[in-house]
Amino acid sequence: MNFLAEQYLGRLPRQTPLASPVFADLHGIAPLAIFVGSTDRCWMMPSQLREAMS
């Protein structure tokens, strides 16, 4: 996973909004439906995304 992150982001930090919307300023965004499966590798991300929107 680290290799793929390095290939995608290059020298950008992993906390950049380009890596994940969790790190973006989402205040004022329209209502959003978030779906995640119980076996999804990123299953915690929806709760982080919800927090970023509030």
C-alpha positions as CSV (number, residue, x, y, z in Angstrom):
1,M,0.0,0.0,0.0
2,N,2.9,2.4,0.8
3,F,4.3,1.8,-2.7
4,L,1.0,2.7,-4.4
5,A,0.6,5.8,-2.2
6,E,4.1,7.0,-3.2
7,Q,3.4,6.3,-6.9
8,Y,0.1,8.3,-6.8
9,L,1.2,11.2,-4.6
10,G,4.9,11.5,-5.5
11,R,6.4,14.0,-3.0
12,L,3.0,15.4,-1.8
13,P,2.1,14.6,1.8
14,R,-0.4,11.9,2.5
15,Q,-2.7,14.3,4.2
16,T,-3.3,16.3,1.0
17,P,-6.9,16.6,-0.3
18,L,-5.7,15.1,-3.5
19,A,-5.1,11.8,-1.6
20,S,-8.5,11.8,0.1
21,P,-11.4,14.1,0.5
22,V,-11.2,13.5,4.3
23,F,-8.4,16.1,4.3
24,A,-10.3,18.7,2.2
25,D,-12.3,21.7,3.5
26,L,-15.8,20.3,3.0
27,H,-17.8,22.9,4.9
28,G,-20.9,23.9,2.9
29,I,-20.8,20.9,0.6
30,A,-24.2,19.6,-0.5
31,P,-25.7,16.6,1.3
32,L,-23.7,13.4,0.6
33,A,-24.6,9.7,0.7
34,I,-21.7,7.5,1.8
35,F,-21.8,3.7,1.3
36,V,-19.2,1.3,2.5
37,G,-19.0,-2.5,2.8
38,S,-18.0,-4.3,5.9
39,T,-14.9,-5.8,4.1
40,D,-13.8,-2.5,2.6
41,R,-10.2,-1.6,3.4
42,C,-11.2,2.0,4.0
43,W,-14.2,1.3,6.2
44,M,-13.3,4.0,8.7
45,M,-13.1,6.7,6.1
46,P,-16.9,7.4,6.0
47,S,-16.9,8.5,9.7
48,Q,-13.8,10.7,9.0
49,L,-15.5,12.2,6.0
50,R,-18.6,12.9,8.0
51,E,-16.5,14.7,10.6
52,A,-14.8,16.7,7.9
53,M,-18.1,17.9,6.6
54,S,-19.3,19.2,10.0
